[in-house]
């Protein structure tokens, strides 16, 4: 019997209309209205002052996010940070762009994966898969990166995106803030769609990586913040930093901070390879290795729904 071939053109998709979403517009948090307990930590106090100093000096403040920042309903906060100059470059993985896109067009995101994976319907959404792939393919042909391609598509089809006011990549484009997305092929639901073009996705993400490297090359006296990206964020940052230093840019004195739910204990101490912390990429690639020549790295074991609102309170509302 001949071996069956996996033919993407035969993949069946469904409309996302009426889909049960675990996150919707009503879940989004409201800057200035949310009652959140303050973070009590002297290192958090120090980080706040370092962020403020970077902004006052006109140095980059680069935010790297995983998808849960969007799923936790924090988009409005990030947009306020952009407006105030406390977020000068937004970087994300593919999932963060997808949840952002779905909130903008569907008003909801985050399907129920445990049940959908059983029959192969997980991620097979026509609107998300087709529109995002069309956006990326169209933008890439015009020489645009991944983030700019999505923003341009929203501009071209505003009627499809009634909630674009809370869309991170779109508002970033309007505010002149780079929004770059760093894609691992095969990790995102839009890679399952029949019209997927991996050359376009890779090419557009490659353009974004170049733009990301430009920011990292200017990171002296700046700040790099990573919220919940355990693999893509730290790996992309370390490679961009190596490129910048290889090309002769002075990127020595800057601040890094990683926010996650993992408690690393004394995270500045050396850790042996028989401890699981050793294999947690943010510890080495964000908190320790990059700042060995004069910077300082932090790690905070905090829920994003606590850390980001408290940063807002201290930097913008305080």
Secondary structure, 3 states (H helix, E strand, C coil): CCCCCCCHHHCCCECCCCCCCCEEHHHCCCCCCCCCCCCCCHHHHHHHHHHHHHHHHCCCEEEEECHHHHHCCCHHHHHHHHHHCCCCEEEECHHHHHHHHHHHHHCEECCCHHHHCCCCCCCCEHHHHHHHHHHHHHHHHCCCCHHHHHHHHHHHCHHHCCCHHHCHHHHHHHHCCEEEECCCCCCCHHHHCCCCCHHHHHHHHHHHHHHHHHHHHCCCCCEEEEECCCCHHHHHHHHHHHHHHHCCCCCCCCEEEEEECCCCCCCCCCCCCCCHHHHCHHHHHHHHHHHCCCCEEEEEECCHHHHHHHHHHHHHHC
